[in-house]
Amino acid sequence: MIVAGLFILQNRAVDQRQRGAANGISMTAMSLFKAFGPAGGGAVFSWAQKRLDASILPGIQMVFFILNLVEFLAVLMTFKPFLTVRDDRQG
């Protein structure tokens, strides 16, 4: 559902003649994140397990804190100042 929504936003922001390149770039980025995401998640989880006795955000709480930061950035990017709006005027 999230990927479909992102494709809709992307296709509305790009001209028809540039849509293939934009979709190719987004698919490449998505594949890279799918490739490196599990390794990054494993590294964060391993790091969090080493700090089980920390006074601030111990252990698994750090993992959820980092996930919340990523989700906050994703939500922030959906607000109007960050969205690209295509100018449909023919000039």
C-alpha contacts under 8 A as a table, 3 or more apart, distances in Angstrom:
res1	aa1	res2	aa2	distance
1	M	4	A	5.20
1	M	5	G	6.27
2	I	5	G	5.13
2	I	6	L	6.24
3	V	6	L	5.07
3	V	7	F	6.22
4	A	7	F	5.13
4	A	8	I	6.29
5	G	8	I	5.11
5	G	9	L	6.31
6	L	9	L	5.11
6	L	10	Q	6.07
7	F	10	Q	4.98
7	F	11	N	5.98
7	F	23	N	8.00
8	I	11	N	5.22
8	I	12	R	6.22
9	L	12	R	5.27
9	L	13	A	6.33
10	Q	13	A	5.16
10	Q	14	V	6.41
10	Q	22	A	7.74
11	N	14	V	5.46
11	N	15	D	7.75
11	N	19	R	6.54
12	R	15	D	7.76
12	R	85	V	7.74
12	R	86	R	7.15
13	A	84	T	5.71
13	A	85	V	5.50
13	A	86	R	5.08
14	V	18	Q	6.21
14	V	19	R	5.82
14	V	22	A	7.41
14	V	86	R	6.66
15	D	18	Q	5.37
15	D	19	R	6.13
15	D	86	R	7.58
16	Q	19	R	5.20
17	R	20	G	7.28
18	Q	21	A	5.58
18	Q	22	A	6.28
19	R	22	A	5.08
19	R	23	N	6.04
20	G	23	N	5.18
20	G	24	G	6.10
21	A	24	G	5.03
21	A	25	I	6.19
22	A	25	I	5.19
22	A	26	S	6.20
23	N	26	S	5.10
23	N	27	M	6.06
24	G	27	M	5.14
24	G	28	T	6.13
25	I	28	T	5.10
25	I	29	A	6.20
26	S	29	A	5.10
26	S	30	M	6.05
27	M	30	M	4.99
27	M	31	S	6.08
28	T	31	S	5.15
28	T	32	L	6.23
29	A	32	L	5.10
29	A	33	F	6.22
30	M	33	F	5.18
30	M	34	K	6.14
31	S	34	K	5.00
31	S	35	A	6.12
32	L	35	A	5.01
32	L	36	F	6.14
33	F	36	F	5.25
33	F	37	G	5.24
34	K	37	G	5.31
34	K	38	P	7.26
35	A	38	P	6.96
35	A	39	A	7.88
36	F	39	A	5.41
36	F	40	G	6.14
37	G	40	G	5.08
37	G	41	G	5.98
38	P	41	G	4.99
38	P	42	G	5.99
39	A	42	G	5.07
39	A	43	A	6.15
40	G	43	A	5.07
40	G	44	V	6.24
41	G	44	V	5.13
41	G	45	F	6.09
42	G	45	F	5.04
42	G	46	S	6.00
43	A	46	S	5.11
43	A	47	W	6.06
44	V	47	W	5.08
44	V	48	A	6.07
44	V	63	V	6.64
45	F	48	A	5.03
45	F	49	Q	6.25
45	F	60	I	7.31
45	F	63	V	6.33
46	S	49	Q	5.14
46	S	50	K	6.54
47	W	50	K	5.26
47	W	51	R	6.83
48	A	51	R	5.33
48	A	52	L	6.84
48	A	58	P	7.27
48	A	59	G	4.57
48	A	60	I	5.90
48	A	62	M	6.18
48	A	63	V	6.56
49	Q	52	L	5.64
49	Q	59	G	5.18
49	Q	60	I	6.92
50	K	59	G	7.19
51	R	54	A	5.38
51	R	58	P	5.95
51	R	59	G	5.38
52	L	58	P	4.99
52	L	59	G	4.22
52	L	60	I	7.78
53	D	58	P	6.00
53	D	59	G	7.35
54	A	57	L	6.73
54	A	58	P	4.79
54	A	59	G	7.44
55	S	58	P	6.26
57	L	60	I	7.89
57	L	61	Q	5.28
57	L	62	M	5.19
57	L	65	F	7.91
58	P	61	Q	5.74
58	P	62	M	6.23
59	G	62	M	5.87
59	G	63	V	7.44
60	I	63	V	5.15
60	I	64	F	6.64
61	Q	64	F	5.22
61	Q	65	F	6.10
62	M	65	F	4.89
62	M	66	I	6.18
63	V	66	I	5.25
63	V	67	L	6.24
64	F	67	L	4.93
64	F	68	N	6.04
65	F	68	N	5.08
65	F	69	L	6.30
66	I	69	L	5.03
66	I	70	V	6.35
67	L	70	V	5.17
67	L	71	E	6.21
68	N	71	E	5.03
68	N	72	F	5.99
69	L	72	F	5.03
69	L	73	L	6.28
70	V	73	L	5.21
70	V	74	A	6.31
71	E	74	A	4.96
71	E	75	V	6.21
72	F	75	V	5.15
72	F	76	L	6.01
73	L	76	L	4.94
73	L	77	M	6.19
74	A	77	M	5.28
74	A	78	T	6.90
75	V	78	T	5.42
75	V	79	F	7.42
76	L	79	F	5.80
77	M	82	F	5.53
77	M	83	L	7.17
78	T	82	F	6.59
78	T	83	L	6.43
79	F	82	F	5.87
79	F	83	L	6.55
80	K	83	L	5.19
